[in-house]
C-alpha cells in the first residue's frame, strides 16, 4: 500500500491550456474535470501474473504513468489502483488454448491448487514490480490482487442477481446483456457481430454470445451460493475499483484490446449495480508491433524487458522510445529504433550530468509553458520531446537554466533526469578527465593531432584503438568527450 501521489507543488507564473484527454466512449477530447477537486481516481488494468510481462504489455503502464505524472504536474493528487489477476477463470479453450494461470501451473510443473496458483503469482508479481521500477514507473497507491477480493466479487454478483441481470447455467452464472440496452457502447460494438471469444468459454446454454461469466463453477475455487468456483474475469476489476476507488472512477486505462469485451463488461456490471456512470473518461493505448504483428506470447514474438538489458539497453531507453510516439498511435518495434533512442537519451543525460554545474538554475518559463501545453493536449509526448530538444540546443540560455527546465519536464517524462548525479554518471559511463588512463589519453591526443592534420584515416584507426580499450569518444565543438563503454 502506497500513499496518494503528488509532487511538491510549484507555483507557476503562467496560465497553461486546460488538461484535455481523449475519451474512448465519446470519441473526442474533453477538458478534464474530476469528480472531486481534492483528488483524481485512476484505475489501470494490470497483468495476469502467470509469466513475465512483455515490452508490449509495458506500453500500457508507461502510458498510465505518463498520465498520472501529467495529472500531478497539473497539481492533482492521484489515487491509483493497478490490479493483479492471480487466479484462473476458465476450464476450457480460452485465451489462445487455455487459461493463463492454468498454463503457468502446467509449465512449471506445479499442482492445480489455489495455494500453488498463489505461489506462482507471487514470483511473477515480484518480477513485474521490479520491471515497473526499472522503467521509473511511479508505484500505484495500491496494487490489488484479485484473490484478495473474492468476497467483494461474490457480493457484487449477488447484487446483480437481486436486480435481475443474471441467469444461471450448468457451468456458472452469466450477465444477461439483453437486460442492459447500452451494452457495447464503448467502441460502438455491434451486438449482432459479437461471437464467443478470448476469455469467454463457449457455452450452448448462453442466451447470447455476448453474455459473459460472472461466476464459473468448478472443482477448484471458492465456495459461493452458486457452488464452488471462480469469479469471472470482468467482475474482478469492477469489484476492486469499487473497493479501492469508489463506485465512480475518474479515469480508467487499458489497451485497445480491452475495449470490446472486458471494458464493456465492466461498464455493464458497474452501471447495472449502481445506476450511475461508472467511469468519466476511458483511455486506451494502441499496440506495439514487430514486423506489423502485435507483440505477444501467442504470436511467438514476445520480448521481455530483461532481454533488452541483456542486449545492452537500459530500460529507460525503452521508456524514451515509447514517449516518442503518441499513446494512441501504433508503434513498430525494431532494434534500430531502440538504438536511436539509446543515443538520444545518452545525449540528454550527458548534457544534464557530465559537468558539475550550479544547481541554482531557474526554470525557463516560455519553454515550460510550451511543454506543459503539449502534455495537456492529450499527452502529446512527441511534441513535448521535440520541445525538450529545442531547449537543450538553445545556447542563448545558461546551461544551469536549461538543466533546471529539463528536470522540471522530467517530472512528466520520467527519464531519470532527477536522479543522483553519481548514479547517472555510472549508468552513462561518464568519467572525469583525471580518471582517463594515461595510455588512453595518449591515444586521444594523437587522434586530435591527426584530425588537425586532416588525416581522417589515421584518426579513425585511433578511435578504434580507443574503443578496443573500453572507451567511447564523441567529438564536440569543445573538444572530444570520453566515456566508458
VENBEL-V939049 format. One record per pair of residues at least 4 apart in sequence whose ideal C-beta (glycine too) atoms are under 8 Angstrom apart, sorted by the first residue. I is the first residue (numbers start at 1). J is the second residue. If there is no record, write none. Layout:
i,j
I,J
I,J
This chain:
i,j
1,141
1,142
2,139
2,140
2,141
2,142
3,141
4,39
4,77
4,78
4,79
4,141
5,68
5,72
5,77
5,78
5,80
5,138
5,141
6,72
6,75
6,76
6,77
6,78
7,72
7,73
7,411
9,75
10,408
12,16
12,368
12,372
13,365
14,365
14,368
14,369
16,74
16,369
16,372
16,373
16,376
17,373
17,376
17,377
18,31
18,32
18,376
19,31
19,32
19,70
19,71
19,74
19,376
20,29
20,30
20,31
20,32
20,376
20,377
20,378
21,29
21,30
21,32
21,67
21,251
21,281
21,283
21,378
21,379
22,28
22,29
22,30
22,283
22,328
22,378
23,27
23,28
23,29
23,30
23,281
23,282
23,283
24,186
24,187
24,259
24,282
24,283
24,284
25,185
25,186
25,279
25,281
25,282
26,30
29,377
29,378
30,281
32,281
33,280
34,39
34,40
34,41
34,76
34,250
34,280
35,41
35,248
35,250
35,280
36,40
36,41
38,77
39,76
39,77
39,78
39,79
40,71
40,76
40,77
40,78
40,79
40,250
40,251
41,78
41,79
41,245
41,246
41,248
41,249
41,250
41,251
42,64
42,67
42,68
42,71
42,78
42,79
42,80
42,81
42,245
42,249
42,250
42,251
42,252
42,253
43,80
43,81
43,83
43,237
43,241
43,244
43,245
43,249
43,251
43,252
43,253
43,279
44,60
44,61
44,64
44,80
44,81
44,82
44,83
44,140
44,252
44,253
44,254
45,60
45,83
45,237
45,252
45,253
45,254
45,255
45,258
45,262
46,82
46,83
46,84
46,85
46,143
47,53
47,57
47,84
47,85
47,128
48,85
48,86
48,100
48,101
49,84
49,85
49,86
49,120
49,121
49,124
49,125
49,128
50,100
50,101
50,103
50,104
50,120
50,121
50,124
51,100
51,104
51,107
51,124
51,297
52,124
52,127
52,128
52,131
52,304
52,305
52,306
53,57
53,58
53,127
53,128
53,131
53,304
53,305
54,58
54,295
54,296
54,297
54,302
54,303
54,304
55,59
55,288
55,295
55,303
55,304
55,305
55,308
55,318
55,333
56,287
56,288
56,294
56,295
56,296
56,302
56,303
57,61
58,62
58,131
58,135
58,305
58,318
58,322
59,63
59,255
59,285
59,287
59,288
59,322
59,327
59,331
60,64
60,253
60,254
60,255
60,285
61,65
61,82
61,132
61,135
61,137
62,66
62,135
62,137
62,319
62,322
62,323
63,67
63,253
63,283
63,285
63,322
63,327
63,379
64,68
64,80
64,82
64,253
65,69
65,135
65,136
65,137
65,138
65,414
66,70
66,323
66,327
66,375
66,379
66,381
66,412
66,413
66,414
67,71
67,251
67,253
67,283
67,379
68,72
68,78
68,80
68,138
69,73
69,138
69,411
69,412
69,413
69,414
70,74
70,375
70,376
70,379
70,412
71,76
71,78
72,76
72,77
72,78
72,411
73,372
73,375
73,411
73,412
74,376
78,141
79,141
79,244
79,245
80,140
80,141
80,142
81,140
81,141
81,142
81,143
81,144
81,240
81,241
81,244
81,245
82,140
82,142
82,143
82,144
83,143
83,144
83,145
83,146
83,236
83,237
83,240
84,121
84,125
84,128
84,143
84,144
84,145
84,146
85,100
85,101
85,146
85,233
85,236
86,101
86,117
86,118
86,121
86,125
86,145
86,146
86,147
87,101
87,114
87,117
87,118
87,121
87,146
87,147
87,221
87,230
88,99
88,100
88,101
88,102
88,117
88,220
88,230
89,94
89,99
89,199
89,213
89,216
89,230
89,231
89,232
89,233
90,94
90,95
90,99
90,199
90,201
90,213
90,216
91,99
91,171
91,201
91,216
91,218
92,201
92,202
93,97
93,98
93,201
93,202
94,98
94,99
94,198
94,199
94,200
94,201
95,99
95,100
95,198
95,199
96,198
96,298
97,103
98,102
98,103
98,106
99,103
100,104
101,105
101,117
101,120
101,121
102,106
102,112
103,107
104,108
104,110
104,120
104,124
105,110
105,111
105,112
105,116
105,117
105,120
106,110
108,120
110,116
110,119
110,120
111,116
112,116
112,117
112,220
113,117
113,220
114,118
114,147
114,220
114,221
115,119
116,120
117,121
117,147
118,122
118,147
119,123
120,124
121,125
121,145
121,147
122,126
123,127
124,128
125,129
125,143
125,145
126,130
127,131
128,132
129,133
129,139
129,143
130,134
131,135
131,305
131,306
131,315
132,137
132,139
133,137
133,139
134,305
134,309
134,315
135,305
135,315
135,316
135,318
135,319
135,414
136,315
136,316
136,319
136,414
136,415
136,416
137,414
138,414
141,244
142,244
144,148
144,149
144,240
144,243
144,244
145,149
146,150
146,153
146,231
146,236
146,240
149,153
149,236
149,239
149,240
149,243
150,154
150,222
150,231
151,155
152,156
152,239
152,240
152,242
152,243
153,157
153,231
153,235
153,236
153,239
154,158
154,215
154,222
154,224
154,225
154,231
155,159
155,239
156,160
156,235
156,238
156,239
156,242
156,269
156,273
157,161
157,166
157,173
157,214
157,215
157,224
157,231
157,235
158,162
158,225
159,163
159,273
160,165
160,166
160,175
160,214
160,269
160,272
160,273
161,165
161,166
161,173
163,272
163,273
164,179
165,175
165,176
165,179
165,180
165,268
165,272
166,173
166,174
166,175
166,176
166,214
167,173
167,174
167,176
167,207
168,172
168,173
168,174
168,226
169,173
169,174
169,203
169,205
169,206
170,205
170,217
171,201
171,203
171,205
171,216
171,217
172,203
172,213
172,214
172,215
172,216
172,217
172,226
172,229
172,232
173,213
173,214
173,215
173,226
174,203
174,206
174,207
174,211
174,212
174,213
174,214
175,180
175,211
175,212
175,213
175,214
175,265
175,268
175,269
175,272
176,180
176,207
176,208
176,211
177,183
177,184
177,191
177,208
177,210
177,211
177,212
177,268
178,207
178,208
179,272
180,268
180,271
180,272
183,191
183,210
183,264
183,267
183,268
184,188
184,189
184,190
184,191
184,194
184,210
184,264
185,189
185,264
185,267
186,259
186,263
186,264
186,267
186,282
187,259
187,260
187,264
189,193
189,194
189,259
189,260
189,264
190,194
191,208
191,210
194,208
194,209
194,210
194,260
195,209
196,200
196,201
196,202
196,203
196,206
196,209
197,261
198,261
199,233
199,261
199,262
200,209
200,212
200,213
200,261
201,213
201,216
206,211
207,211
212,232
212,233
212,234
212,261
212,265
213,232
213,233
214,231
214,232
214,234
214,235
214,269
215,224
215,226
215,229
215,230
215,231
215,232
215,235
216,221
216,229
216,230
216,231
216,232
217,226
217,227
217,228
217,229
218,228
218,229
218,230
219,228
220,228
220,230
221,228
221,229
221,230
222,228
222,229
222,230
223,227
223,228
224,228
224,229
231,235
231,236
231,239
232,236
233,262
233,265
234,238
234,261
234,262
234,265
234,266
234,269
235,239
235,269
236,240
237,241
237,262
237,266
238,242
238,266
238,269
238,270
238,273
238,278
239,243
240,244
241,245
241,249
241,252
241,266
241,270
242,246
242,247
242,270
245,249
247,270
247,274
247,276
247,278
248,274
248,276
248,277
248,278
248,279
248,280
249,278
249,279
249,280
250,279
250,280
250,281
251,279
251,280
251,281
251,282
251,283
252,263
252,266
252,278
252,279
252,281
252,282
252,283
253,283
253,284
253,285
254,258
254,259
254,262
254,263
254,284
254,285
255,284
255,285
255,287
256,284
256,285
256,286
256,287
257,287
258,262
258,263
258,284
259,263
259,264
259,284
260,264
261,265
262,266
263,267
263,282
264,268
265,269
266,270
266,278
267,271
267,278
267,279
268,272
269,273
270,274
270,276
270,278
270,279
271,275
271,276
271,277
271,278
274,278
284,328
285,327
285,328
286,327
286,328
286,329
286,330
286,331
287,294
287,295
287,330
288,294
288,295
288,330
288,331
288,332
288,333
289,293
289,294
289,295
289,330
289,331
289,332
289,333
290,295
290,301
290,303
290,332
290,333
290,334
291,301
291,332
292,332
293,299
293,301
294,299
295,299
295,301
295,302
295,303
295,333
296,301
296,302
297,302
303,307
303,308
303,333
305,309
305,315
305,318
306,310
307,311
308,313
308,315
308,317
308,318
308,338
309,313
309,314
309,315
311,335
313,317
313,318
313,338
313,342
314,342
314,345
314,427
315,319
316,320
316,345
316,415
316,416
317,321
317,338
317,341
317,342
317,345
318,322
318,338
318,341
319,323
319,414
319,415
320,324
320,341
320,344
320,345
320,415
321,325
321,331
321,337
321,338
321,340
321,341
322,331
323,381
323,382
323,384
323,385
323,413
324,341
324,381
324,382
324,385
325,329
325,331
325,381
325,382
326,378
326,379
326,380
326,381
326,382
327,379
327,381
328,378
332,337
333,337
333,338
334,338
335,339
336,340
337,341
338,342
339,343
340,344
341,345
342,346
343,347
344,348
345,349
345,415
346,350
346,428
347,351
347,392
348,352
348,388
348,392
348,406
348,415
348,417
349,353
349,415
349,416
349,417
349,424
349,427
349,428
350,354
350,428
350,430
350,481
350,483
351,392
351,402
351,403
351,406
352,403
352,406
352,407
352,417
352,424
353,421
353,424
353,425
353,428
353,430
354,425
354,428
354,430
354,481
355,399
356,421
357,361
357,399
357,400
357,403
358,400
359,400
360,400
361,398
361,399
361,400
361,401
361,402
361,403
361,404
361,405
362,401
362,404
363,368
363,401
363,404
363,405
363,408
364,368
364,391
364,397
364,401
364,402
364,404
364,405
365,369
366,370
367,371
367,387
367,390
367,391
367,394
367,405
368,372
368,405
368,408
368,409
369,373
370,374
370,387
371,375
371,384
371,387
371,388
371,409
371,412
372,376
373,377
374,380
374,381
374,383
374,384
374,387
375,379
375,380
375,381
375,384
375,412
377,383
380,384
381,385
381,413
382,386
383,387
384,388
384,409
384,412
384,413
385,389
385,413
386,390
387,391
387,409
388,392
388,406
388,409
388,413
389,393
390,394
391,397
391,402
391,405
391,406
391,409
392,402
392,406
394,402
397,401
397,402
398,402
399,403
400,404
401,405
402,406
403,407
404,408
405,409
406,410
406,417
407,411
407,417
407,418
409,413
409,417
410,414
410,415
410,416
410,417
410,418
411,418
413,417
416,424
416,427
419,423
419,424
420,424
421,425
422,426
423,427
424,428
424,430
425,429
425,430
425,431
428,483
429,472
429,483
429,484
429,485
430,483
430,484
431,435
431,436
431,482
431,483
431,484
433,482
436,440
436,441
436,444
436,471
436,482
437,441
437,469
438,442
439,443
439,469
440,444
440,466
440,469
440,471
440,482
441,445
442,446
443,447
443,462
443,465
443,466
443,469
444,448
444,466
444,473
444,480
444,482
445,449
446,450
446,462
447,451
447,458
447,459
447,462
447,463
447,466
447,473
447,480
448,452
448,479
448,480
449,453
450,455
450,456
450,458
450,459
450,462
451,455
451,456
451,459
451,475
455,459
456,460
457,461
458,462
459,463
460,464
461,465
462,466
463,467
463,473
464,468
465,469
466,471
466,472
466,473
466,482
467,471
467,472
467,485
470,484
470,485
471,482
471,483
471,484
471,485
472,482
472,483
472,484
472,485
473,480
473,481
473,482
474,480
474,481
474,483
475,480
476,480
476,481
